[in-house]
């Protein structure tokens, strides 16, 4: 099992995060957890809010079909089937998408686990997780996420591809990450910001466990190479001050009044 506490320490050290990195596990059967879900909070929530409770409050949260309040989250995680009126865009979700055709395209392209493949999604702060996660979800500002992108690229040379709908972000940072096995950089959607209190300056990055050690090594090595957070500003230049400032300085330096 990965040393989750050390992984958390490295992420917090190199990125100076304001909220906890979150361990996420998709659970095919509650029997896998041997009673661990008894300690988890279970309440009606969208997925993004459950993750936010883990990263902000430090809670372990378990959500299944009965707790799902967001239809996009329920579909992408395979807790409910993607039925006809969803796939053809008849029902106006997201309501702000202009046409039925556009909604249908979004619904059909939303990453999805097979219906019934999993019973629960379990989340907890990475350092305190008592289960082996499937991936790690990290929220931060764009500069912090840039450092994670650099760290992912460090060994692979492959760019981190970002795909966002402005809605159903869990479909990208959880479902797509696990289906592809690749890191995901996600612009958080409206639901994440409205219901999960994701702030205006926050975006999301997820790391499948198979990529975690490489990303952590990349964080360490790229910092040695000079990339670090906070970003170091270049200050070894001479600025040109406004003309009146230059005039005043010339006057003050003059030997005669």
N, C-alpha and C positions, 0 to 999 in steps of 0.2 A: 504493500500500500504506500502511495506517495506520502511523504512527510508534509502534511497540509499546513502545519504551523510554520515550518520553515519557508514554504512557498509563500504564505501570507506575509511573513516578515520581509522577504525580498521584495514583494510587490509594494508593500507599504514604504520600505526604505527607498527604493529607486523612484517611485512615483509620487510619494507624499499624498496619498489619496485621502479624501475627506470622509469617505464611507467605506465599509468593509467590502473586500472582494467576497463574492458569494459562490459557494459550492452548490451545484445543481445536479440532481440525479433524477432520471426518468425510471420509474419503478413499475415493472411489469406485473408484479404481484405483491400485495402487502406482506405476504409470508417472507419475502426477501429480507425484510427489515427487522424481523424477530422482535417485534414490539416497540421498535424505536418511535413509530408514529404516535405512540401514546404521549410522548413528550412534545409533540409538534402541535402548533396552533392549527386548527382547522376551522375555517369560517368562510362564508360566501365572499369571494374576491375574484378580481381579474388576476391573471398570472403576474403582470407587471407589479401589481400592488403587493403580492406575496413576496416577490423578489426584493421589493423596496423595504418591506418589514424586516427582511434578513439583513440587508445592507445598512439600514439606518437604526433599527432597534436591536439587532443582534438575535432575532428570533429564528427558531426552526419552524418552517411552515410546510404543511402538506396539503396539497390541493388535488382533488379528483373530480370526477364527473359531477358529483353532487354539489361541490363547492364552486364550480365554474360559473361566473357571471358574465364573462365576455365570450360571445360566440366565435370570434376569430381565434381567440386563444384555445377554446375548446376544440375547434376543428383542426388547427395546426398541430395540436398535441395528440390528436387521434382519440379524444374522449367522446366525441360525437361524430356521426358520419356527415360528410359534405353532401347534403341532399340537393335535389334538383333546383329548388328555388334559390338556393345559395349559389350554386355553380352557374346558373344562367342569369344571375344579377337581378332577378325579380324583386327580391326584398332589398330595400335600400340601405345596405350596409357595405362599406361606409356610406352614410347618408350624404356626404359632401361630394362624392364622386358623381360626375355629371350625368352619365348615361348608363342604361342597363348594359350596353355592350362593354363599357369600360369596367363596370362592376364585375361582370362575368369574367373578363380577362384577369382582373385582380384575384378573384376567387379561385379560378382554375390554376393560376400560377403560384398561389400561396403554398409554401412548403408544408407538407403534411406527413405525419406518421400514419401508418395503417390504423384504421379504426379498431380500437380494442387492444392495440399492441401494448399499451401501458395503462395502469390503473391510477397512478399518482405521479405528480411532480413534487419533489422534495427539495427545499432550499434551506441553507443555513450559512452563517458566516464561515468563511473558509477555515480560519484558525481553529474554530470550535466544532467543526463538522465531525460527527462520529460515524460517517459512512464514506465509502469511496465514491466520489462524484464522477459524473460523466463529463462535466465541463465547469469552467470557472467564468463567472460573469463579473465584469468590472465597469463601473461608471466613473467618469471623470471629465475634465475639460478637454478641448481639442488638442492642446499641447501634450497632455498626459497620454492621450490615445495615440498621438504621433509617435511617442516613445515605444508604445507597444507594437505599432506597425513596423517601426525600424527594427525592433527586436525579433519580430517574426520574419522579416526579410533578411536579417543578418546571416542566417545559415542557409536559407532556401533560395534567396534571390527572386522569389516569386511574390508579386504584389498581393496585398490583402484587398480583396474585392468587396466593395460595399454595395448592398442593395437594400433600399428602404422604400416603403410605400407611404410613410407618414402615418401608418396604422399597422396593427398586428406585428409590432416589433419582435415579440417573442417567437414569431415564426422564423425570423432571421437569426436572432442571437441564440436561440435554443435549437429549433428544429433543423434549420439549414446547417448550422454548425455541426450537428451530430450526423446528419445525412451525408455531408461532404467530408467531415473530418478536418475541416479547415477553419482557421480563425475568421471571425466576422467582425466588421466594424460597422456599427449601425447608428444612423441618425434616429433618435428616439421619436416615436409618434405622438399624436395628440393624447391618446388614452394614457400613455406612460406619463405624460406631463400633467394631465388633469387629475387622474386617480392615484398615481403612484408618487406624486410630488417630485418628479424629475425636473430639475431646474433648467432655466433657459441656456445656461452655459454647459450643461452636461450632455454627453453622448455615451455610447455603450460599446464595449468590446468583449467578445467571448472567445474563450480558448478551450477547445476540446482537450481532455486530459492527455491524449496522445501527443499533443503539441506543447504541453505546459513546460516540460524540462527544457526544450529548445528555446522557448520564449524567455524563460528565466535566465538561461545562459546568454541569450542575446542582450537582455537588459544589462547584465554585468559587463559584458565585453564592449558593447557600444558606449557605455558610460566611460570605460577606460579610454575609448577612442575620442572622447570629448563631447559626446551627446549626453545630456542629462536634463533633469527637471528639478527646479525651474530652469528654463532656457536661459543661457548666458548671453546677455546683450553685448554687442561689440562697442567698446567705448574708446578705443585707441585712435581717435581722430579729433581734428580741431574744428569745432562748429563755427559758423559765421553768424555772429549776433546782429540784431537790427542796427541800421545805420546810426540811429541816435545813441545807442549804447556805445558804439565805436567812437562816435564824436565825443561823448562824455569822458570815456576812458582816455582818449587822446588829450583832452583838456586837463584832466586830473594829473596826467603824467608829465605835462609840460612844466618846464622849470620856471617859466614866467606866467604870471596870472593874466 
